[in-house]
Amino acid sequence: MTPVREAPNNITTTVFMFRGDFSSPFYDIFALHKRATRYCDKDTTIDGCDVKLPRNYRWGNLSDKLVDALEHMCKAPEKTDFYVKADDDLIMSDSKLDEVIRVMSTTDCQVAGGIMSSQGFYWPLGQVYIFKREILEQFCQKFPITMKLHSSEDISFGMILNSKDTSRFCNLNTPANHWHINYEDHRVKIKYFTQHNE
């Protein structure tokens, strides 16, 4: 069962993230874990998994994990208005995410994130990106996906959509200190010693 949250104005949202053996067991302290569906490998032994996908994955084939997770969402009996892909080490408050979604709901933008165009199509950069139900439904119509995917799951997301329509993509207005790697405010300072892709 995919956790669903209603943001302001009765907007329903599914947050999802990938967990692997590289994940810190203490990532659950971050707010978004409480509302996220956490997708894990078939044979994982780590805690904090909501869905075990049908295969095992490594750093070089996370695109397969993305495809399997999207297919799982396509099979869900109910769809939500928005889908949020978040890294499992993302530092971002619930209220900030809800505000970004609220603003996005008033626009025609269908995919929001750190939008890139280096591959000849638009794709969202990975720490956090948001897409509307219409985008998930486009993915659902493309299964089974047989094309050779990029090693980056974010680039593969854009590759499958294969869109150059600027009206469908927009950048998130999110402060830099809500990304991963480090966060600091008047009471706390968090810094990772290493990133799982270093």
C-alpha angles and dihedrals in degrees: 000000000000113000110241126199129191113224120197114306091030094284111162118218138188115202116195136179139174122243125192141165087279091063119110112242088226098058088100089080089076116093101238093060089071092063101030133102103228114211118204140178121275095251100031119142097195123112126242101054121145096176129025109206123218096256143041117247139198133200093273097055105042086126087073089052090052092050092048091048092049090049089052090052091048089058093051111116092230130037126211129222095246137025122203122197108199131178112243091240095050116133107210132129125238091238093053092050091048090052093051090049092048091053092045090052089064093057138066090239111125101182122036129183139087091326117210131187103186095117100055092266135060120268134170122243112241116244091082134341134166132211134181128242091260089064093051089050089054089054091048091056091054098058128150091049109203102167120112105260131214118256088244113076091207093056089045089055089059093040092058092047091043095192132155094176105128092197091067097055132062138166121251116246093222126145113248093238091065091068121088127268096060144005132183136178136153093292110025141039121194124184128168117228090210140003119231091239096052 
